[in-house]
């Protein structure tokens, strides 16, 4: 799978441009639904953190989380707790670096969340 943070707020995956956070679940791409995490929004972050209340792609042995252009996406502790319970390794790093982790993977093997701003 080829993914690239083209610029702040612009992510390209396999030739298609996305301007919102996305979830890749075994190669299937969908918009990240932040609604379940909205109650934990805090002005100090300026955006909604990632929480286990969202529909997380738990299908693989590794979950890649692109934490934004500057790496500022907060990850709530319940995400890490649920991953540990399921035996899933989390790799959370700025989105540009997270994109590099998927470049040699078949789309069906990609379980990731990419934050496209901050």
Backbone as JSON, one array per atom type, in Angstrom:
{
  "sequence": "XXXXXXXXXXXXXXXXXXXXXXXXXXXXXXXXXXXXXXXXXXXXXXXXXXXXXXXXXXXXXXXXXXXXXXXXXXXXXXXXXXXXXXXXXXXXXXXXXXXXXXXXXXXXXXXXXXXXXX",
  "N": [[0.86, -1.18, 0.0], [0.55, 2.18, -0.82], [1.08, 5.09, 0.85], [1.0, 8.53, 1.63], [1.7, 11.53, 3.3], [0.9, 14.27, 1.84], [0.73, 17.02, 2.19], [0.03, 19.31, 4.87], [-2.96, 18.24, 6.14], [-3.62, 16.77, 3.87], [-3.73, 13.65, 2.63], [-2.51, 11.01, 0.71], [-3.5, 7.95, -0.57], [-2.72, 5.15, -2.29], [-3.0, 6.61, -4.72], [-5.35, 8.06, -4.35], [-6.8, 10.98, -2.96], [-7.21, 12.16, 0.37], [-8.81, 14.23, 2.7], [-9.53, 14.2, 5.25], [-9.25, 12.55, 8.44], [-8.42, 9.1, 8.26], [-9.28, 5.6, 8.39], [-7.77, 2.52, 8.0], [-8.69, -0.63, 7.41], [-7.74, -3.64, 7.18], [-7.09, -3.1, 4.54], [-9.37, -1.86, 3.59], [-10.64, 1.33, 3.23], [-11.86, 3.99, 5.17], [-13.58, 6.92, 6.36], [-12.53, 8.37, 9.41], [-14.56, 8.12, 12.18], [-15.07, 10.37, 14.49], [-16.97, 10.87, 16.35], [-17.72, 9.16, 18.66], [-15.6, 9.78, 20.37], [-15.78, 12.43, 20.92], [-16.7, 13.51, 23.35], [-14.48, 13.59, 24.92], [-13.01, 15.62, 23.99], [-10.77, 18.3, 24.26], [-9.95, 21.65, 24.99], [-7.29, 22.22, 25.32], [-5.98, 20.53, 23.56], [-7.16, 21.09, 21.16], [-8.45, 19.48, 19.4], [-10.12, 16.31, 18.75], [-9.27, 13.52, 20.71], [-7.91, 10.19, 20.07], [-9.83, 7.48, 20.97], [-10.8, 4.36, 22.54], [-13.47, 4.12, 22.18], [-14.11, 4.59, 19.6], [-14.44, 3.09, 16.3], [-12.11, 1.02, 16.04], [-9.58, -0.44, 14.0], [-9.03, -3.5, 14.73], [-8.03, -5.82, 13.56], [-5.47, -6.94, 12.92], [-2.09, -7.93, 13.9], [-0.71, -5.73, 14.48], [-1.22, -2.32, 15.03], [-1.12, 0.61, 13.33], [-0.68, 3.95, 14.02], [-0.99, 7.04, 12.75], [-0.03, 10.0, 13.93], [-0.46, 12.6, 13.1], [0.64, 15.57, 11.28], [2.47, 16.94, 12.86], [2.65, 15.19, 14.9], [0.82, 15.37, 17.02], [-1.63, 14.17, 17.78], [-3.6, 13.16, 20.43], [-3.57, 10.07, 22.15], [-5.8, 8.2, 23.82], [-5.52, 6.51, 26.97], [-7.12, 4.18, 27.07], [-7.07, 3.05, 24.53], [-4.53, 1.93, 24.25], [-4.67, 0.12, 26.35], [-6.72, -1.63, 25.49], [-5.53, -2.63, 23.18], [-3.36, -4.02, 24.28], [-4.77, -5.95, 25.72], [-5.79, -7.42, 23.61], [-3.5, -8.36, 22.47], [-2.17, -6.85, 20.58], [0.24, -4.93, 18.92], [1.0, -1.51, 19.15], [2.0, 1.01, 16.99], [2.74, 4.17, 17.12], [3.27, 7.16, 15.58], [4.39, 10.21, 13.98], [2.35, 11.09, 11.16], [3.59, 11.16, 8.6], [5.8, 9.46, 8.97], [4.46, 7.14, 9.76], [3.18, 6.47, 7.41], [5.29, 5.45, 5.93], [5.64, 2.97, 7.1], [3.7, 1.35, 5.99], [4.29, 1.03, 3.35], [5.47, -1.26, 2.15], [3.65, -3.22, 2.55], [0.98, -5.49, 1.8], [-2.24, -4.34, 0.9], [-4.34, -5.64, 2.28], [-3.17, -6.34, 4.64], [-2.93, -4.13, 6.18], [-3.62, -2.26, 9.0], [-4.64, 0.56, 10.25], [-4.69, 3.98, 11.45], [-4.9, 7.18, 10.32], [-4.1, 10.41, 11.08], [-4.59, 13.57, 9.71], [-3.99, 16.25, 10.14], [-2.52, 18.55, 12.47]],
  "CA": [[0.0, 0.0, 0.0], [1.33, 3.42, -0.88], [0.44, 6.19, 1.57], [1.91, 9.67, 1.77], [1.16, 12.8, 3.75], [1.33, 15.17, 0.78], [0.89, 18.3, 2.86], [-0.82, 19.41, 6.06], [-4.37, 18.03, 5.83], [-3.79, 16.06, 2.6], [-3.14, 12.33, 2.64], [-2.76, 10.26, -0.52], [-3.37, 6.5, -0.42], [-2.85, 4.47, -3.58], [-3.42, 7.54, -5.75], [-6.57, 8.79, -3.99], [-6.55, 12.02, -1.96], [-8.11, 12.25, 1.52], [-8.61, 15.47, 3.45], [-10.01, 13.92, 6.61], [-8.62, 11.38, 9.04], [-8.91, 7.86, 7.7], [-9.02, 4.32, 9.02], [-7.54, 1.45, 7.05], [-9.07, -1.85, 8.11], [-7.47, -4.74, 6.27], [-7.09, -2.57, 3.19], [-10.58, -1.08, 3.32], [-10.43, 2.69, 3.72], [-13.08, 4.74, 5.52], [-13.37, 8.13, 7.16], [-12.54, 8.18, 10.86], [-15.72, 8.68, 12.87], [-14.6, 10.87, 15.77], [-18.12, 11.11, 17.21], [-17.67, 8.52, 19.98], [-14.54, 10.36, 21.2], [-15.98, 13.89, 21.05], [-16.89, 13.91, 24.75], [-13.16, 13.77, 25.54], [-12.37, 16.77, 23.35], [-10.29, 19.29, 25.23], [-9.43, 22.85, 24.36], [-5.82, 22.22, 25.35], [-5.49, 19.84, 22.37], [-7.74, 21.71, 19.98], [-9.12, 18.49, 18.57], [-10.61, 15.11, 19.42], [-8.27, 12.45, 20.84], [-8.3, 8.84, 19.65], [-10.23, 6.66, 22.11], [-11.3, 3.02, 22.21], [-14.9, 4.2, 21.87], [-14.22, 4.63, 18.15], [-14.34, 1.81, 15.61], [-10.68, 0.82, 15.81], [-9.33, -1.65, 13.19], [-8.28, -4.43, 15.58], [-7.89, -7.09, 12.86], [-4.12, -7.48, 12.73], [-1.21, -8.05, 15.07], [-0.1, -4.42, 14.68], [-2.04, -1.16, 14.68], [-0.29, 1.78, 13.05], [-1.41, 5.2, 14.24], [-0.33, 8.25, 12.31], [-0.48, 10.98, 14.93], [-0.58, 13.93, 12.53], [1.81, 16.19, 10.66], [3.41, 17.3, 13.93], [2.61, 14.15, 15.92], [0.11, 15.88, 18.19], [-2.9, 13.51, 18.1], [-3.56, 12.45, 21.7], [-4.13, 8.72, 22.17], [-6.32, 7.96, 25.17], [-4.96, 5.26, 27.53], [-7.95, 3.0, 26.83], [-6.67, 2.44, 23.26], [-3.37, 1.09, 24.54], [-5.14, -0.98, 27.21], [-7.45, -2.59, 24.66], [-4.55, -3.28, 22.31], [-2.64, -4.98, 25.11], [-5.7, -7.05, 26.0], [-5.94, -8.19, 22.38], [-2.2, -8.8, 22.01], [-1.84, -6.06, 19.38], [1.28, -3.92, 19.08], [0.68, -0.19, 18.59], [3.1, 1.86, 16.55], [2.2, 5.52, 16.99], [4.3, 8.1, 15.2], [3.84, 11.2, 13.06], [1.74, 10.47, 9.99], [4.56, 10.97, 7.51], [6.58, 8.27, 9.31], [3.53, 6.0, 9.77], [2.97, 6.1, 6.0], [6.44, 4.64, 5.5], [5.49, 1.62, 7.64], [2.76, 0.56, 5.2], [4.67, 1.04, 1.94], [5.82, -2.59, 1.65], [2.61, -4.17, 2.97], [-0.21, -5.66, 0.98], [-3.35, -3.56, 1.47], [-5.11, -6.47, 3.21], [-2.42, -6.5, 5.89], [-2.78, -2.82, 6.81], [-4.58, -1.84, 10.01], [-4.03, 1.86, 10.6], [-5.47, 5.21, 11.59], [-4.05, 8.3, 9.93], [-4.57, 11.77, 11.38], [-3.99, 14.34, 8.62], [-3.59, 17.6, 10.54], [-1.67, 18.75, 13.66]],
  "C": [[0.9, 1.23, 0.0], [0.53, 4.54, -0.21], [1.47, 7.29, 1.75], [1.15, 10.88, 2.29], [1.72, 13.84, 2.79], [1.62, 16.55, 1.34], [-0.05, 18.29, 4.06], [-2.28, 19.27, 5.62], [-4.65, 17.28, 4.54], [-3.0, 14.76, 2.61], [-3.49, 11.63, 1.34], [-2.52, 8.78, -0.23], [-3.68, 5.87, -1.76], [-3.48, 5.37, -4.64], [-4.68, 8.33, -5.46], [-6.28, 9.75, -2.84], [-7.63, 12.01, -0.88], [-7.77, 13.51, 2.29], [-9.17, 15.39, 4.87], [-9.23, 12.73, 7.14], [-9.25, 10.12, 8.45], [-8.5, 6.67, 8.55], [-8.82, 3.32, 7.9], [-7.71, 0.15, 7.82], [-8.91, -3.03, 7.15], [-7.55, -4.3, 4.82], [-8.31, -1.76, 2.83], [-10.43, 0.29, 4.0], [-11.77, 3.35, 4.0], [-12.68, 5.97, 6.32], [-13.39, 7.76, 8.64], [-13.75, 8.87, 11.44], [-15.29, 9.07, 14.27], [-15.72, 11.03, 16.8], [-18.04, 10.46, 18.59], [-16.61, 9.11, 20.92], [-14.75, 11.83, 21.5], [-16.12, 14.34, 22.5], [-15.56, 14.14, 25.46], [-12.36, 14.88, 24.88], [-11.93, 17.75, 24.43], [-9.69, 20.47, 24.49], [-7.91, 22.86, 24.34], [-5.23, 21.49, 24.16], [-5.99, 20.5, 21.1], [-8.39, 20.74, 19.02], [-9.46, 17.25, 19.4], [-9.52, 14.05, 19.52], [-8.79, 11.13, 20.26], [-8.62, 8.05, 20.91], [-10.73, 5.31, 21.63], [-12.79, 3.01, 21.94], [-15.14, 4.24, 20.36], [-14.13, 3.21, 17.58], [-12.88, 1.63, 15.16], [-10.49, -0.46, 14.97], [-8.43, -2.64, 13.93], [-7.92, -5.73, 14.87], [-6.51, -7.69, 12.74], [-3.36, -7.64, 14.03], [-0.57, -6.71, 15.41], [-1.08, -3.35, 14.21], [-1.11, 0.03, 14.52], [-1.15, 3.01, 13.22], [-0.54, 6.36, 13.8], [-0.87, 9.4, 13.14], [-0.51, 12.42, 14.43], [0.73, 14.45, 11.98], [2.89, 16.52, 11.68], [3.41, 16.29, 15.07], [1.82, 14.5, 17.16], [-1.22, 15.21, 18.53], [-2.78, 12.79, 19.44], [-4.21, 11.07, 21.55], [-4.52, 8.43, 23.6], [-5.78, 6.63, 25.69], [-5.81, 4.03, 27.23], [-7.64, 2.32, 25.49], [-5.51, 1.49, 23.51], [-3.76, -0.12, 25.42], [-5.86, -2.05, 26.41], [-6.51, -3.32, 23.72], [-3.79, -4.34, 23.08], [-3.51, -6.2, 25.42], [-5.84, -7.98, 24.81], [-4.61, -8.73, 21.84], [-1.75, -8.1, 20.74], [-0.8, -5.01, 19.74], [0.81, -2.62, 18.45], [1.98, 0.5, 18.21], [2.49, 3.22, 16.25], [3.34, 6.49, 16.73], [3.71, 9.1, 14.21], [3.41, 10.55, 11.74], [2.71, 10.23, 8.85], [5.39, 9.7, 7.73], [5.69, 7.02, 9.29], [3.26, 5.53, 8.34], [4.09, 5.21, 5.49], [6.33, 3.19, 5.97], [4.58, 0.74, 6.78], [3.2, 0.37, 3.76], [4.99, -0.34, 1.37], [4.79, -3.65, 2.03], [1.53, -4.3, 1.91], [-1.35, -4.94, 1.67], [-4.12, -4.37, 2.52], [-4.44, -6.68, 4.55], [-2.28, -5.19, 6.66], [-3.96, -2.53, 7.74], [-4.01, -0.56, 10.59], [-5.09, 2.94, 10.76], [-4.5, 6.32, 11.26], [-4.74, 9.63, 10.23], [-3.85, 12.7, 10.4], [-3.58, 15.77, 8.98], [-2.69, 17.51, 11.76], [-0.63, 17.68, 13.81]]
}
